[in-house]
Amino acid sequence: MTVCPAEPLSTVLPYQSPSNVYYDLPKTKLLYSYEHAIHGFAARLSASQAEELRHQPGILSVIPDSISQLQTTRSLQFLGLADSWGIWPNTNYGEDIIIGILDSGIRPDHPSFSDAGLSPVPSSWRGGCETALDFPSGSCNRKLIGARAYYGGYEENMRRSLEEMGESKSPTDYDGHGTHTASTAAGSVVSSAGFYAYATGEAKGVAIKARIAAYKVCWRGGCFDSDILAALNQAISDGVHVLSLSLGRSPAMPYDEDPIAIAAFHAAERGILTSASAGNSGPSYRTAVNIAPWILSVGASTIDREFPTDVVLGDGSILQGVSLYYGKPLLNALLPLVYASGAGSRFCHQGELVPSMVTGKIVVCDVGGDTGGVAKGYAVHLAGGVGMILANTEEQVEGLKSEAHLIPATMVGVTNGNIIKNYVRSQLAPTAIIIFRGTVVWITPSAPRVGVFSSRGPNVITQEILKPDVIAPGVNILAAWSKFANPSGFDGNIDQRRVDFNIISGTSMACPHVSGIAALLRKARPYWSPAAIKSAIMTTAYNVDNNGRNIVDLATGVASTPFAHGSGHVDPNKALNPGLVYDMGTSDYVQFLCSIGYTQSRIAVFVSNPESCRPGMTPGDVNYPSFSVVFSRQRTVVTHTRRVRKVESTAAAVYNVTGIAPEFVEVKVTPDKLTFDQYSDTLTYQVTFTSAAIETIGDTTSTFGYLEWIDGQQHIVRSPIAVLWNRDSWVDAM
């Protein structure tokens, strides 16, 4: 239970350091006290105690503790990062910027965290390095400058100690996820990296010389809010510059009930940018998480590297799939093929396949049924099968996941899966073979493409704030791995493989790419606010693939929309010089909270002495780098106000507006030219959106466009426009 007093904690309960000290109060236990991420504390309370406390004077909020879940050789080249030009040499690879990673811990002895060639630890660092039997003294160095573990909330919710659950009270990563995200954001250079023979090459993080502070908040049972808050509180105090959170809770919560949003607000007040994963609940709409306007929310996309297989059918058809299987290949001859639907279990559940029907055969299994691909392959193996084709259904469409299978296996999309299943049904003796092609870098299919799993907008809390903000590489990403975890995530007694690098997918992988970019920008522009850095990343993002066409959504097979890709795919080199930025600070965010109807008591969760609400401001007036316009029966004309600050070196500049209006919407920008001189570096403009009549738009619920400010030199400052029609209110009017 997280409690937010109106005043600092010292007026409510006694404070003592360190934060893991327990207080034995009657029927209560104080788990953490918070000073920086929030003014409050976490404690075990009965339901009646929580309710009584909620009504006490001076208590702003009482929030139940809840759980969040954890959500590179080629990717850096795909981002355009190079040693000879651009943001890397201009920032000395992010030297001395500190990235706080909240995750499942870290593997300190991994070569990705070598401190060779790094300067001394920055003098601004105020953190520490916890030790344990599996995290001995000396585990931290000039690269991994801090490591802590937070488990008070986890133990309390599980009603058992870590020792009883077989887990270690240390920052050591036994999962692999935290090591992967940390090395993606800021890993040192490691030559001859790869996952077996896949994706071989030189591995390194986005901000190669940035420092890492690891905060372990995720355990086998998940990541609890109280522990996350304690880590965020400590990270702010320690002096991190960027926070990277590859975790989140679905569905999204109101901002004043979301501990991550509250803590990220306080981080932004102190100049710390929070980058967070948008979630893995796609392709469903309204699934994006970490959606507060002061958080940089990141979706996942592909890069131009895949691990293809060929499924060759007995009729000569060749169908492509993907796999990370590494082992003895199938015989170079056609083998009997069977669809598991007719052999006991279409989802290939262990113990349900009929051995006499699958022995010696390649088995086609459907994705789903609460069983992972590696587990399905093992079930096929136990039943006597020799190979597996994992077929997507209509729910997963064409999104493919390369997995480290234990038997020769591949995954195919719904189209190829249906072709294979139809072939099996039409033949008396169907046959096939799987051929593994290794690592391929190509431009067909195009990249980037939005991952099917990547969570989508619109924003379920505030539709006027477009989320996610950007997309970044998050599909089949190679990065460092824990020596205590196998590469598949399957039963450790069965999969006993150990690797130094692993290839996995998720918005968890996309987030640290952007965290690293933010670190580079923080180094280059030390006086920029978190909002300015976020704006630079968003307004320089691109929306076309490496074939020059609109970025494709793998869930639909057609051009993606801002609900899937936000402002577009990140471009770190262009973000270094965005031309204009949409800046914001605490006052802007407070007025945003006012505009969505928050009372002074709700706003006090974020700021101790909130300023008065200015009349007339709407959520769409927050100075955001993108536009999300909401029409209703009462509102067919909407005006949004924005201000931009010139950040280029030249004293004078003229920007002209251009763009494409969303269908069924008239867009008017006033003024249509922004003239900056030596006396004015910040200018304001308004955009008026007018909806067509209900009879004209028909069944349309959303349309999209964009607005660009162009100086005719090198700067294009681009903002996506998403338009939503509140259909219920339109229907009410009919």
Secondary structure, DSSP 8 states (H G I E B T S, - for coil): -EEEESS-GGGTS---SSTT--EEETTEEEEEEESSS-SEEEEE--HHHHHHHHTSTTEEEEE---EEEE--HHHHHHTT--SSSSHHHHHGGGTT-EEEEEES-B-TTSGGG--TT-----TT----B--BTTB-TT---SSEEEEEE--HHHHHHHTS-TTTTT--SSSB-SSSHHHHHHHHHH---EEEEEETTEEEEEE--SSTT-EEEEEE-EETTEEEHHHHHHHHHHHHHHT-SEEEE-EE-SS---GGG-HHHHHHHHHHHTT-EEEEE--S-TTSSS---S--TTEEEEEEE--SEE-EEEEEETTS-EEEEE----SS---SS-EEEEEGGGTT-TT--TTTS-HHHHTTSEEEEESBTTB-HHHHHHHHHHTT--EEEEE--TTTTT-------SSSEEEE-HHHHHHHHHHHHH-SS-EEEEEE---EE-SSS-S-EE-TTS---S-SS-TTS-S--EEEE-SSEEEE--TTS-SS-S-TTT-----SEEEE-SHHHHHHHHHHHHHHHHHH-TT--HHHHHHHHHHT-B-B-TTSSB-EETTTSSB--HHHHTT-B--HHHHTS-SEE----HHHHHHHHHHTT--HHHHTTT-SS-----TT--GGGS--SSEEEEE-SS-SEEEEEEEEEE-SSSS-EEEEEEEE--TTEEEEEESSEEEEBTTBSEEEEEEEEEE--HHHHTT--EEEEEEEEE-SSS-EEEEEEEEEE-HHHHHHH-
